[in-house]
Amino acid sequence: MTADRVRKNTPPGINARIDREIAGSIRQFAGEDNFAITRRIRELDREWDVERALEANAAFFGMTGLALGVFRDRRWLILPGLVLPFLLQHAVQGWCPPLEVLRRLGFRTRKEIDREKYALKVLRGDFADLPALAGGSTTGRATAALQAADAWHG
């Protein structure tokens, strides 16, 4: 899976920071009402994952280089000549030079976004087959929700 390859090719410190941010978000929302949790889930539905950001940036720079190469100076054609191999490298290996930059900027994999979303749905009580998380400490509820999300992700 591409998301696992992205994490594998991301420096451990960046992965750890992203994991801490997810856990912090779940702890924060463990003390919120269902309306706030639903609002956050909607935000997560709109969040761009790292794959989408990489594809959009490659398309932008490729088209820009092509347009400048056709209408300004042929030397601009080097830009799509650099961008497209990076995109191919990412498709084959799960890594390319812009990936680390995007990860440092906070772009997450779809799996990381879904992990947060699933844990929020657990907090909200969306799953009848899971034990209720009502009551207890905020940290306890957050930990249980993240454990459920991790079990779901396998």
C-alpha positions as CSV (number, residue, x, y, z in Angstrom):
1,M,0.0,0.0,0.0
2,T,1.3,3.4,-0.9
3,A,0.5,5.0,2.5
4,D,2.8,2.4,4.2
5,R,5.5,3.1,1.7
6,V,5.2,6.8,2.4
7,R,5.6,6.2,6.1
8,K,8.5,3.8,5.5
9,N,10.3,6.5,3.4
10,T,9.6,9.3,5.8
11,P,12.1,10.1,8.6
12,P,11.0,8.6,11.9
13,G,10.9,12.0,13.6
14,I,8.3,13.3,11.1
15,N,6.1,10.1,11.5
16,A,6.4,10.5,15.3
17,R,5.3,14.1,15.1
18,I,2.3,13.2,13.0
19,D,1.3,10.4,15.4
20,R,1.6,12.8,18.3
21,E,-0.6,15.3,16.6
22,I,-3.3,12.7,15.9
23,A,-3.2,11.5,19.5
24,G,-3.4,15.1,20.7
25,S,-6.4,15.8,18.5
26,I,-8.2,12.7,19.8
27,R,-7.4,13.7,23.4
28,Q,-8.8,17.2,22.7
29,F,-12.0,15.9,21.1
30,A,-12.5,13.2,23.8
31,G,-13.8,16.0,26.0
32,E,-16.0,17.6,23.3
33,D,-19.6,17.1,22.3
34,N,-20.7,15.2,19.2
35,F,-21.3,18.4,17.3
36,A,-17.6,19.4,17.6
37,I,-16.5,15.8,16.7
38,T,-18.8,15.9,13.6
39,R,-17.3,19.2,12.5
40,R,-13.8,17.8,12.9
41,I,-14.7,14.7,10.8
42,R,-16.0,17.0,8.1
43,E,-12.7,18.9,8.1
44,L,-10.8,15.6,7.8
45,D,-13.0,14.6,4.8
46,R,-11.7,17.8,3.1
47,E,-8.1,17.4,4.1
48,W,-5.7,16.8,1.2
49,D,-3.5,13.7,1.7
50,V,0.2,13.7,0.7
51,E,-0.6,11.8,-2.5
52,R,-3.1,14.4,-3.7
53,A,-0.7,17.2,-2.8
54,L,2.2,15.5,-4.7
55,E,0.1,14.9,-7.8
56,A,-1.3,18.4,-7.8
57,N,2.2,19.9,-7.4
58,A,3.6,17.7,-10.1
59,A,0.8,18.6,-12.5
60,F,1.2,22.3,-11.7
61,F,4.9,22.4,-12.3
62,G,4.7,20.2,-15.3
63,M,2.1,22.3,-17.0
64,T,3.8,25.5,-16.0
65,G,7.1,24.3,-17.5
66,L,5.4,23.1,-20.6
67,A,3.5,26.4,-21.1
68,L,6.7,28.5,-20.5
69,G,8.7,26.2,-22.7
70,V,6.2,26.6,-25.6
71,F,5.5,30.3,-25.2
72,R,8.7,31.8,-23.6
73,D,11.9,29.8,-23.8
74,R,12.5,26.1,-24.6
75,R,14.8,25.8,-21.6
76,W,11.7,25.8,-19.4
77,L,10.9,22.3,-20.7
78,I,13.5,21.0,-18.2
79,L,10.9,21.6,-15.5
80,P,8.5,18.9,-16.7
81,G,11.6,16.8,-17.5
82,L,12.4,16.9,-13.8
83,V,9.0,16.7,-12.3
84,L,7.7,13.7,-14.3
85,P,10.6,11.3,-13.3
86,F,9.9,12.3,-9.6
87,L,6.3,11.3,-10.0
88,L,7.3,8.0,-11.6
89,Q,9.9,7.4,-8.9
90,H,7.1,7.9,-6.3
91,A,4.8,5.5,-8.1
92,V,7.5,2.8,-8.2
93,Q,9.3,3.3,-4.9
94,G,6.9,5.3,-2.7
95,W,9.5,8.0,-2.4
96,C,10.6,11.1,-4.3
97,P,12.5,14.3,-3.2
98,P,9.3,16.5,-2.7
99,L,7.7,13.9,-0.5
100,E,9.8,14.7,2.6
101,V,9.1,18.4,2.1
102,L,5.4,17.8,2.0
103,R,5.5,15.5,5.0
104,R,7.5,18.2,6.9
105,L,4.7,20.7,5.9
106,G,2.2,18.4,7.7
107,F,0.7,16.5,4.8
108,R,-0.5,13.1,6.0
109,T,-1.3,9.9,4.3
110,R,-4.9,8.9,3.7
111,K,-4.4,6.1,6.3
112,E,-3.3,8.6,8.9
113,I,-6.2,10.9,8.2
114,D,-8.6,7.9,8.4
115,R,-7.0,6.7,11.7
116,E,-8.0,10.1,13.2
117,K,-11.4,10.0,11.6
118,Y,-12.1,6.5,12.8
119,A,-11.0,7.3,16.4
120,L,-13.3,10.3,16.4
121,K,-16.2,8.1,15.2
122,V,-15.5,5.7,18.0
123,L,-15.6,8.6,20.5
124,R,-18.9,9.8,18.9
125,G,-20.3,6.3,19.4
126,D,-20.9,5.4,15.8
127,F,-20.1,1.7,16.2
128,A,-22.6,-0.5,18.1
129,D,-20.2,-3.5,18.3
130,L,-17.6,-1.5,20.3
131,P,-18.0,-0.8,24.0
132,A,-19.3,2.6,24.9
133,L,-16.6,5.2,25.8
134,A,-18.9,7.3,27.9
135,G,-17.5,8.4,31.2
136,G,-13.9,7.9,32.3
137,S,-11.1,10.3,31.8
138,T,-10.5,12.2,28.6
139,T,-7.1,10.5,28.3
140,G,-8.7,7.1,28.8
141,R,-11.4,7.7,26.3
142,A,-8.8,9.0,23.8
143,T,-6.5,6.0,24.3
144,A,-9.4,3.5,23.9
145,A,-10.5,5.3,20.7
146,L,-7.0,5.2,19.2
147,Q,-6.6,1.5,20.1
148,A,-9.9,0.8,18.3
149,A,-8.6,2.8,15.3
150,D,-5.3,0.9,15.3
151,A,-7.1,-2.5,15.5
152,W,-9.2,-1.4,12.5
153,H,-6.1,-0.4,10.5
154,G,-4.5,-3.8,11.2
